[in-house]
Amino acid sequence: MTPDSLRPNAATGVAAYRNGAMTVHAVRVNAGNLTVGEQFVGGSCSTLPGGGLVFATEHGPLRARVGDWIVRNAHGDYYTCRDEQFQATYERIEE
């Protein structure tokens, strides 16, 4: 379960988070928001068996399982992060 301090924007599913001086935008993948994940990465995604997404990046395809976070850094690069690591690393900020 995601702590209230990490909950994303209810309308878009996306929120800003900080790790020290670095700010990122992220959305958590769950079975009910696969289209939000697709909109966040700005392209088409494939659905994984059992849930989750595979999406294209300039560095190759990335896989985000249900419960993972899709993160976009300030340079526009995407990566995925397991929930446990995300919660230990980032704090939500208001923009």
N, C-alpha and C positions, 0 to 999 in steps of 0.2 A: 504494500500500500504506500502511495506517495504521501509524504508529510505535507501539511498545509503550506509550509514554507517553500515547497517546490511546485505547487500546483500551477499549471499554465492558464492562460487566458481562456475563459469559458467559451467565448465566441469562436476563436480561431484554433485553440489548442496549442498555440505557440507563445513562448515567453522568453524574456531575456534573463540570462544567468551570468554570474561572474565567478572567475577563478583568479584571485589576485587582481591584477590590472586588466586581464583579458575578459572581454565580454563576448558572449556567444548567444545565439538564438537556438532554441531546441523544442522538440515535440516528442512526447513519449508515445510509442507505438502500442496500441491495444486493439483488440478485435473490433471494437466499435469505432475506431478512427482511422482506418486504413486510407480513406480518401483524404483526410487531413494530412497524413504523411505524404501522400502523392502530391497534394497542392504545395506543401512546404518545399519539396525538392524541385518543384517546377517542371515536372515531366511525368511520363508514364512509368508505372511500376508494375512489377509482376508480383502476384500473391504467392507466398510460400505455403506448402501443405502444412496444416496445423496453425496457420496464421503468420503474420509478418510480411515483410516486403523485400524485394530486391529492386534496386534502382541504379541507374547509370550515373557515373560521375566521370570527370575528365581523367581520373586515375584508374578507371575500371569499375565494375559493378560492386555495389555494397549490399550486404544483407543486414536487415534489422528484424530481429525476432520480436514477438509480442513481449512487452516489458522493457525492451531496449529504448534508448533515446537516439533520435536523429539530431545531430548537432551541426550547425552552420557557423563557422568562425567569421571573423571580420574580413577575411579575404574572399569569402564566398565558397570556401571549401567545405565539403560535407564529410562527416565521419559518424560512426555509430559508437555507442557507449552502453555497456551493461548498466542496469539500474543501480546496483550496489555501488559501482564506481562513480556514477554520476552523482548520487546523493552524497558521497564522501568528498567529492571534488568541487561541486558548484553550489552557489547560493543564488536564489532568485533576486532580481532587482526590478524596480519599477522604472519604466522608461518615460 
